[in-house]
Amino acid sequence: MSENLNQNQNVWSASSLHPRLFFLDARGVFPLALCLLHWSRATFALALLSVSILWVLERLGMPPNASLHYLRALLAGSLRPAGDVRTWRVRSRF
């Protein structure tokens, strides 16, 4: 009975892991699907480039979401606007 219980606990602990397709993170399947749906050299190159970038990020230990945040911080710099830059006027309170 306890051996069966331990097997069930192992299954639930693995449910928090990211899905994988062989050696590739499941998020890398989308560029490959795009390549299969629209077959050309450009989409194949784009898929190969994106899969290799995701593989390098995985080897560095950075998830894709964290790497996008890091890239945004590099592009935007360390200064952040205090207010909303997209607001053109002050909203009146009625």
C-alpha positions as CSV (number, residue, x, y, z in Angstrom):
1,M,0.0,0.0,0.0
2,S,2.7,2.5,0.9
3,E,4.7,1.7,-2.2
4,N,1.7,2.5,-4.4
5,L,1.2,5.8,-2.4
6,N,4.9,6.8,-3.1
7,Q,4.4,6.2,-6.8
8,N,1.3,8.5,-6.8
9,Q,3.3,11.2,-5.0
10,N,6.1,11.0,-7.6
11,V,3.5,11.6,-10.4
12,W,2.1,14.7,-8.7
13,S,5.6,16.2,-8.0
14,A,6.5,15.9,-11.7
15,S,3.4,17.8,-12.7
16,S,5.1,21.2,-11.9
17,L,7.9,20.6,-14.5
18,H,7.7,22.2,-17.9
19,P,6.6,19.8,-20.7
20,R,9.4,18.6,-23.0
21,L,9.5,17.1,-26.5
22,F,12.7,15.0,-26.5
23,F,15.5,17.5,-25.7
24,L,13.4,20.6,-26.4
25,D,11.3,22.7,-24.2
26,A,7.6,22.7,-25.3
27,R,7.8,26.4,-26.0
28,G,10.2,25.6,-28.8
29,V,7.6,23.6,-30.7
30,F,5.7,26.6,-31.9
31,P,8.4,27.8,-34.3
32,L,8.7,24.3,-35.6
33,A,4.9,24.1,-36.1
34,L,5.1,27.4,-38.0
35,C,7.8,26.0,-40.2
36,L,5.7,22.9,-40.9
37,L,2.6,24.9,-41.7
38,H,4.3,27.4,-44.0
39,W,7.2,25.6,-45.6
40,S,10.0,27.9,-46.9
41,R,13.7,28.5,-46.3
42,A,12.9,31.7,-44.3
43,T,10.6,30.0,-41.8
44,F,13.0,27.0,-41.5
45,A,15.8,29.5,-40.7
46,L,13.6,31.3,-38.2
47,A,12.6,28.0,-36.5
48,L,16.2,26.8,-36.3
49,L,17.3,30.2,-34.9
50,S,14.6,30.3,-32.3
51,V,15.1,26.7,-31.2
52,S,18.8,27.3,-30.9
53,I,18.3,30.5,-28.8
54,L,15.8,28.6,-26.5
55,W,18.4,25.8,-26.2
56,V,21.2,28.2,-25.2
57,L,18.9,30.0,-22.7
58,E,18.0,26.7,-21.2
59,R,21.7,25.8,-20.9
60,L,22.4,29.1,-19.2
61,G,19.6,28.4,-16.7
62,M,17.3,31.2,-17.8
63,P,13.6,30.5,-18.6
64,P,12.3,32.4,-21.7
65,N,10.1,34.7,-19.6
66,A,13.0,35.8,-17.4
67,S,15.2,36.4,-20.5
68,L,12.5,38.6,-22.0
69,H,12.4,40.7,-18.8
70,Y,16.2,40.9,-18.9
71,L,16.2,42.0,-22.5
72,R,13.5,44.6,-21.8
73,A,15.6,46.0,-18.9
74,L,18.6,46.2,-21.2
75,L,16.7,48.1,-23.9
76,A,14.8,50.4,-21.6
77,G,17.7,51.2,-19.2
78,S,17.6,51.8,-15.5
79,L,15.3,54.9,-15.5
80,R,11.6,54.3,-15.5
81,P,9.0,57.1,-15.9
82,A,7.0,58.0,-12.8
83,G,3.7,58.3,-14.6
84,D,2.0,56.7,-17.5
85,V,3.6,58.0,-20.6
86,R,0.7,57.0,-22.8
87,T,-1.8,59.2,-20.9
88,W,-2.3,62.4,-22.9
89,R,-4.5,64.3,-20.5
90,V,-5.4,64.3,-16.9
91,R,-8.6,62.4,-16.3
92,S,-11.2,64.6,-14.6
93,R,-13.1,63.1,-11.7
94,F,-16.8,63.8,-11.9
